[in-house]
Amino acid sequence: MPTYAPGIALVEGSGAIVWDAEGNEYLDFVSGIAVTNIGHCHPKMVRAVQDQVEKLVHVSNLYYNEKQPQLAKALAEHSGLPVAKCFFCNSGAEANEGLIKLARLWGSEEGKYEIITMRQSFHGRTLATLTATGQEKIQMGFGPLPEGFAYANFNDLQSVEDAITSKTAAVLVEALQGEGGVIPADPEFLPGLRKLCDAKGILLLCDEVQCGMG
């Protein structure tokens, strides 16, 4: 399906340089949409992948494996949270689906299910996450969209507060709006959201995929 129309076929890469099938060289500013943040084919990464596939390629989440607890422990220790748990996903959209489901599960006993997101945000292309995405151009053609989402203006605490109702379970926000134009949160916005959510008794959900911490 022509979901994307890249125009070139990349076949090889090293560091920040990639080559296409015709041998043309490019400087890669895309980095796999912020995924290959240590560059292409870093020797340590190549060795780590080779070592792992020589031992074990994949196990489902029906079983424990050696590496997941080690990674979870490292992430928890670096999170700065007094209590932290990890849920591993395949994509940013899946991670945000998990956030939305957890927020609704948390609020279900009190009838809270609405999620407030920011206009010009981007949270994924599944049906729920494109609804959470505050951009009509992303949502166009996929209606009727799931209910339970409201939108506020990024970097505008009053706009967020005005969107809160008795049905609000959480506020979902990016620290950096990538799709919205590479717009960082103002220094006072995220701390202000934390205080607002605490005061209203709702959850604050942070989508940190674009800023490199997702």
C-alpha positions as CSV (number, residue, x, y, z in Angstrom):
1,M,0.0,0.0,0.0
2,P,1.3,3.5,-0.8
3,T,1.1,4.7,2.8
4,Y,4.4,6.6,2.3
5,A,6.1,7.7,-0.9
6,P,9.8,8.0,-0.1
7,G,11.2,8.0,-3.6
8,I,14.5,6.4,-2.7
9,A,15.4,2.9,-1.4
10,L,18.1,2.9,1.3
11,V,20.3,-0.1,1.4
12,E,23.3,0.7,3.7
13,G,24.3,3.1,6.5
14,S,27.2,4.0,8.7
15,G,26.9,6.6,11.5
16,A,24.9,9.5,10.1
17,I,25.5,8.5,6.4
18,V,23.2,6.3,4.3
19,W,23.4,5.1,0.7
20,D,20.6,4.2,-1.7
21,A,20.4,1.4,-4.2
22,E,22.1,3.6,-6.9
23,G,25.0,4.4,-4.6
24,N,24.0,7.9,-3.8
25,E,25.1,9.2,-0.4
26,Y,22.9,11.1,2.0
27,L,23.3,12.7,5.4
28,D,20.5,11.2,7.5
29,F,18.6,13.9,9.4
30,V,15.6,11.6,9.9
31,S,17.3,8.9,12.0
32,G,14.5,6.4,11.6
33,I,12.1,9.1,12.9
34,A,14.2,9.5,16.1
35,V,14.9,5.8,16.5
36,T,18.5,5.3,15.4
37,N,19.8,8.0,17.8
38,I,23.3,6.4,18.0
39,G,23.6,6.3,14.2
40,H,23.6,3.4,11.8
41,C,25.6,0.2,12.5
42,H,27.4,1.3,15.6
43,P,30.0,-1.4,16.3
44,K,28.8,-1.9,19.9
45,M,25.2,-2.2,18.8
46,V,26.1,-4.7,16.0
47,R,28.0,-6.9,18.4
48,A,25.2,-6.8,21.0
49,V,22.7,-7.9,18.4
50,Q,24.9,-10.6,17.1
51,D,25.6,-11.9,20.6
52,Q,21.9,-12.0,21.4
53,V,20.7,-13.8,18.2
54,E,23.3,-16.4,18.7
55,K,21.7,-17.2,22.1
56,L,18.0,-16.5,21.8
57,V,16.0,-14.7,19.1
58,H,12.5,-14.2,20.7
59,V,10.3,-15.3,23.5
60,S,6.7,-14.2,24.0
61,N,5.5,-12.4,27.2
62,L,4.4,-15.7,28.5
63,Y,7.9,-16.2,29.8
64,Y,10.6,-14.2,31.5
65,N,13.9,-13.6,29.7
66,E,17.3,-12.5,31.0
67,K,17.4,-9.0,29.5
68,Q,14.0,-7.5,30.1
69,P,14.4,-7.3,33.9
70,Q,17.8,-5.7,33.5
71,L,16.4,-3.1,31.2
72,A,13.4,-2.5,33.4
73,K,15.6,-1.9,36.4
74,A,17.8,0.5,34.5
75,L,14.8,2.5,33.2
76,A,13.2,2.6,36.7
77,E,16.4,3.8,38.3
78,H,16.8,6.6,35.7
79,S,13.2,7.7,35.8
80,G,13.6,9.6,39.1
81,L,10.3,8.2,40.3
82,P,10.1,6.8,43.8
83,V,8.1,3.8,42.5
84,A,8.4,2.9,38.8
85,K,7.2,0.0,36.7
86,C,7.9,-0.9,33.0
87,F,5.6,-2.1,30.2
88,F,7.4,-2.9,27.0
89,C,5.8,-2.2,23.7
90,N,6.5,-2.4,20.0
91,S,5.8,1.2,19.1
92,G,5.0,4.6,20.4
93,A,1.3,4.2,19.3
94,E,1.1,1.0,21.3
95,A,2.7,2.7,24.4
96,N,0.1,5.5,24.2
97,E,-2.8,2.9,23.7
98,G,-1.5,1.4,26.9
99,L,-1.5,4.8,28.7
100,I,-5.1,5.5,27.5
101,K,-6.3,2.0,28.7
102,L,-4.6,2.3,32.0
103,A,-6.1,5.8,32.6
104,R,-9.6,4.6,31.8
105,L,-9.1,1.5,34.0
106,W,-8.0,3.8,36.8
107,G,-11.0,6.0,36.4
108,S,-13.6,3.4,35.7
109,E,-15.0,3.0,39.2
110,E,-15.7,6.8,39.4
111,G,-17.0,7.0,35.8
112,K,-14.0,8.9,34.6
113,Y,-12.9,8.1,31.0
114,E,-12.2,11.3,29.2
115,I,-8.6,12.1,28.1
116,I,-7.5,15.7,27.4
117,T,-4.8,16.1,24.8
118,M,-3.2,19.1,23.1
119,R,-4.0,20.6,19.8
120,Q,-1.2,20.0,17.2
121,S,-0.1,16.9,19.2
122,F,0.8,13.5,17.7
123,H,0.3,10.3,19.6
124,G,0.1,7.6,16.9
125,R,-2.0,6.2,14.0
126,T,-4.1,3.5,15.7
127,L,-7.8,4.5,15.9
128,A,-7.5,5.6,19.6
129,T,-4.2,7.4,19.3
130,L,-5.1,9.3,16.1
131,T,-8.2,10.4,18.0
132,A,-5.9,11.5,20.8
133,T,-3.8,13.4,18.2
134,G,-5.1,16.9,18.1
135,Q,-4.9,17.3,14.3
136,E,-7.9,17.1,12.0
137,K,-5.7,16.3,9.0
138,I,-4.5,13.1,10.7
139,Q,-8.1,12.1,11.7
140,M,-9.6,12.8,8.3
141,G,-11.4,9.9,6.7
142,F,-11.3,7.6,9.8
143,G,-14.6,8.6,11.4
144,P,-16.6,8.0,13.4
145,L,-13.8,8.4,15.9
146,P,-13.9,6.9,19.5
147,E,-15.5,9.1,22.1
148,G,-13.9,10.4,25.2
149,F,-11.3,12.8,24.0
150,A,-11.1,16.6,24.5
151,Y,-8.5,19.1,23.3
152,A,-6.7,22.0,24.9
153,N,-4.0,24.4,23.7
154,F,-0.4,23.5,24.3
155,N,1.5,25.7,26.8
156,D,-1.8,27.1,28.0
157,L,-2.7,26.0,31.5
158,Q,-6.0,27.8,31.5
159,S,-7.1,26.1,28.3
160,V,-6.4,22.7,30.0
161,E,-8.3,23.6,33.1
162,D,-11.3,24.8,31.1
163,A,-11.4,21.4,29.4
164,I,-11.6,19.4,32.6
165,T,-15.0,17.9,33.5
166,S,-16.3,15.4,36.1
167,K,-15.6,12.7,33.5
168,T,-11.9,13.6,33.0
169,A,-9.5,10.8,33.8
170,A,-6.2,12.2,32.6
171,V,-4.3,14.8,30.6
172,L,-2.0,13.4,27.9
173,V,0.9,15.7,26.8
174,E,4.2,15.7,24.9
175,A,7.2,17.4,26.4
176,L,8.1,18.3,22.8
177,Q,5.5,18.6,20.0
178,G,7.4,17.1,17.1
179,E,4.6,16.9,14.5
180,G,3.2,20.2,15.7
181,G,6.4,22.0,14.6
182,V,9.1,21.1,17.1
183,I,7.6,23.1,19.9
184,P,9.0,22.5,23.4
185,A,6.9,22.9,26.5
186,D,7.4,26.3,28.3
187,P,9.4,25.8,31.5
188,E,6.4,26.5,33.6
189,F,3.9,24.4,31.6
190,L,4.7,20.9,32.7
191,P,5.1,21.7,36.4
192,G,1.9,23.6,36.2
193,L,0.1,20.6,34.6
194,R,1.4,18.4,37.4
195,K,0.0,20.8,40.1
196,L,-3.3,21.1,38.2
197,C,-3.8,17.4,37.8
198,D,-3.0,16.8,41.4
199,A,-5.5,19.5,42.5
200,K,-8.2,18.0,40.2
201,G,-7.5,14.4,41.2
202,I,-6.7,13.2,37.7
203,L,-3.7,11.5,36.0
204,L,-0.9,13.2,34.0
205,L,0.3,11.1,31.1
206,C,3.6,12.0,29.4
207,D,4.2,10.9,25.8
208,E,8.0,11.2,25.6
209,V,8.5,9.3,22.3
210,Q,9.5,12.4,20.3
211,C,11.9,13.8,22.8
212,G,13.7,10.5,22.9
213,M,12.6,9.0,26.3
214,G,9.7,6.9,25.1
